[in-house]
Amino acid sequence: MNAARSVLSALLTAPLLLTACASGPQADAPPAPVLQAQITWGQRDAGEHPYVGTLLFVQNGVGYYSCTGTLLSPTVMLTAGHCVEEGGNENDVTYVSFAEDPLATRSQYGTTSEWLEEEWILATDVVPHPNYDDYAAFPDTYDIGLVILSEAVAMETYGELSPLGYFGTTSQARLKAQLFESVGYGAQAWKPATSNKPIPDEYARYKGQQRFIGVGSSITGTQSVKFTNNPGNGNGGGGTCFGDSGGPTFLNDTNIIAAITSFGVTANCKGNDYSFRLDTALAQDFITPYLP
């Protein structure tokens, strides 16, 4: 199943621009997922999640794409499968930053390459799930990947994996009462090309609260979970958008990652979010061999 990807461009002198493209679903097929990337209607993270960072990378000679990820250890970062592989090819190059506002230092350098080399951490390897295949087995997405950093990043704490079976063993009432917090560097809003409504274009770490909708549907399958997107329209809620891909959805006020941002079914980052579950043996069996 084809899916859209976000691209960061005009990094040299122009304002940050997020673009995306998508192909429509085939007849009688589930909606084609639109890969999500910045927190909508959220607020600046203000240092709450320093172990959440952003990726800039080149895939198949094209870049820079942007995603979000979470440090699980000093050198292992969790992200989405589509953030480290495209069309069967792993990223050509991947840089990572944990700055809340990565562009703050851009003007100090003559070229984007100099800025990346001096201010960002180069990845030594990226590892998509072995079964990730651009959503070919949808609703089984296998949309999970890891980024291995070239240098250790010391933090007081790191992201932790959800307890196994969390979404399957927790009551529906408790899941619907639980607040979840998504964090990412993606677009804070999106609009149709025909709209004149101004939108923010800040490339920074944001957070926003979401609520559980469900698992086990024809779209979530056994690997994804459905969350609200844009609840409250700026009055206390949030959602994900282009650039938040791979970013964590925490159990609120904890460092426990319940899922990672994976895809949506609308092109303007509204409706609902679909995130890859971390409470499954499939996810944790992939991750744990890479951890200390």
N, C-alpha and C positions, 0 to 999 in steps of 0.2 A: 504494500500500500504506500503510495507516494505521500510525502508530507512536506510542508513548507519549512524553510530555515531562515533565521534572522541574520542580517549582515550588518556589521558596524563599518561605516565608511566615513570619508571626509575627516579623518583624524588629525590631519595636519593643521589646517587653519579654520575650516568651516565648522559650524555647530555640529554636534553629534547627530547622526542620522541613522535611524533603524529602518530597514526595508525588508520585505518578505514577499514570497510568491508561493502559490499553492495550486495544485490541480484539484478539480472537483471530483466528488465520488462517482463511481460507476453506478449504473442502474442496479437496484436491488442489492447494493452493497452498503455496509455501514459507512457513516460519514468519514471522509478522509481526515485524519488528524492534522491539526495545525500546530506545529511545535511551538511551545510557549517559551518566552524568554523573559520583564521588569514588573515590579509589584504595582498593581493598579489601586488607586485610591488608598494607598497606605501612608506611611510616614518614614522619615529617615531612621535608620537603625540606631544611630546615636551610640555606637560602640557596644551594643548588646550582644552581637554575634561576630566577634572579631575573627572567628575560625571559618566564617563563610566568605568565600572569595569569588573573583570573576576570572573567566578564561577568555583569552583572545587567541584565535587559532586559524590556520590555513588548512582547507580541505580540498584535495584534488587541484591544487594550484590557485584556489580562489580564497580570498579573505579580505578583511578579517571578520570571521564569525565571532559571536559572543555567546557565552553561557555562564552559568553559576555553578558552584560546587562547595562542598563542605570538607574540611580537614577531619579525618578520622584518626590520624596519627601525625607525627611531625613531617612525614614525607608522602602520605597517601591521602588523596583527595577523591571524594565521591562525587560523581556527576551522572548525566544521562548517557546512554549508549550513543544517541545521535549527536552528542557533543564531541565524541572521539572517533566516530567512523561514519563514512558516507559512501554508499555504493560499493561496499566491501573493502574500502581503503581507509586505513587509519590516518589521523591528522598528519599533515606534512610537518607542522611545527605547532607547539602549544606553549603559551605564556600564561602565568597566573599572578594575580595581585590580590592582596588582602587589604588594600587601602579602601577606606569607605568612599572616597572620592578619587578614583584613579586618575582622572584628567587634571587634577590640581597641579601636577608637576610637568604636564605635557609641554608647556610654553618654554621650559628651561632647556629644551633640546631642539636641535635643528631638524632632525628627521624622526619619523615614527620608529625606525629601527634603533636609533640611539636611545630613545625613550624606553623602548621595550627591554633592551639589553641592560640598561642601568637601573630601571625602577621595577622590573618584573622578574619573576622566577621562571626559568626555562624548565619545562618538563623533560625528563629523560625518557619517558615512555607513557603511552596511553593504552588502556586495556578495555576494549568493549566486551560485553558478555559474549561468549563464543556462539550463542544462538541469535545474537542481534542481527537482523537482516532487513533494516529499513521498513519495519512494520509488516513484513511479508506474511507473518503468521497471525495477524490481527484477529482477535483481541489479545492474543499473547504477543506482547511487544518486546520483551527482553531488553527494555530500554534502560539499561544501567551500564555504567562504565567507571573506570578509575583513571586518575592521573597521578603518575609517580614523579615527584619533584626532585630536582637536581640538588637541592639543599634543604636541610631540615628547618622547619618553622616551629619555634618554641611558643606554645600557648599555655595558659593556666589550665585550660580545659579544651576538649575537642568534642566533635559531634559523636553521639552514641547511637547504636542501632536499636530500633524498636524491639520489644519482647516478641518472640516468635508467636504467631497466631493472634496478635493483638486485635485485628479487625474481625477475625473469625470467632473469637471467644468472648469479646466484650459485648455486653448487651446493646441493642439498638438505642435504647433510651440513654444509656451512658455515652455512647458515641455521639449522639445528636446533641448532648449537653456539653460535650468536650469542645473547647476552643482549640483550634489549630493555628499556628503562625507560620506563614510562608515568608521566606527571605530571598531576595535576589537583586540583580543589577539590571533588570529588564525595563521595558517601557512602562511608564506610569499610566498611560492611556493609549488608545488607538482609535482611529476614526476612518471612515470611508474617504476615498479620494475626493469625493464631491462635497465633503463637509468643510466649512470654514471655521469650525470650532478650534481654538488654540489648544494645544496639548503640551505637557511638559516633555523635555527631551534630556533630562538630567541623567548622566551615567554615574550612578551612585548606588550604594547598598540601602535598600528599603525593606520594610517589613509590613505585613498586613495580615489581619485575622480572617480565618475562613471557618466554615462549618462542614461537617460530614454530611454527605447525602446517601451514599450507598456503595456496596460492592456486589459482585456476583451477577451483573447484568450482561446483556449481549455486547456492550461496549467495554465494560471494565474487565470482563473475563475473570480470571483468577489472579491476575498480576497487577491490576490497577484499582484505584479507589477514586470515587467521584466526590469533589468538593464544590462548595459554592464559589462563585467568582463575582466580585464587585458588590457584595451586599452592603446596602446603606449608601452607595454612591458617594463615598467620601465622609460618611457619618459614622465611622467606627469599624467598617469592614475593609475588605481588600480582596485581591485576586492576583493572578499571574498573567504575564503577557510576554511578548517577544523579548528574549534576553534572560528570562528567569529559568529557562530550561536547565534541568539538572540541580536546581537549587532545592534546599531542604524545606519540608513542611514539618515543623516541630509540634510535639505536644506542648501546648502553650506554657510559657515560662519555664521550659526545661531545655536541655540540650539533646533530647531524645528525638531522633528523626523517624517519623512515622512513614514518610514517603518522599519521593523526589519528583519535581515538576516534569511532566512528560509531554502531554498533548492536550489540545482542545478541539472543538468541532465548529467553531466560528472563526471568522477571519479578523474580527475586531476586538478580540480578547474579552468578550462578554459571554454570558450563558453560564457554563460550568467548566471546572478544571478537572483534568484526569492526571493523576500522579501515580508513579510506579511504587508499589508497596515494598517496604523493607521488612515486613513482619513474616516473610515467607522463607522457607528453607532454600528455595531457588536463589533468592537474593543474597542471603547470608552465607550460603555455601560458596558463592562467587567471591564475596568480599573478604571473608576471614583469612584465607590463606595469605593475603597480602599484608595483614596487620601483624605488628610485633607479637 
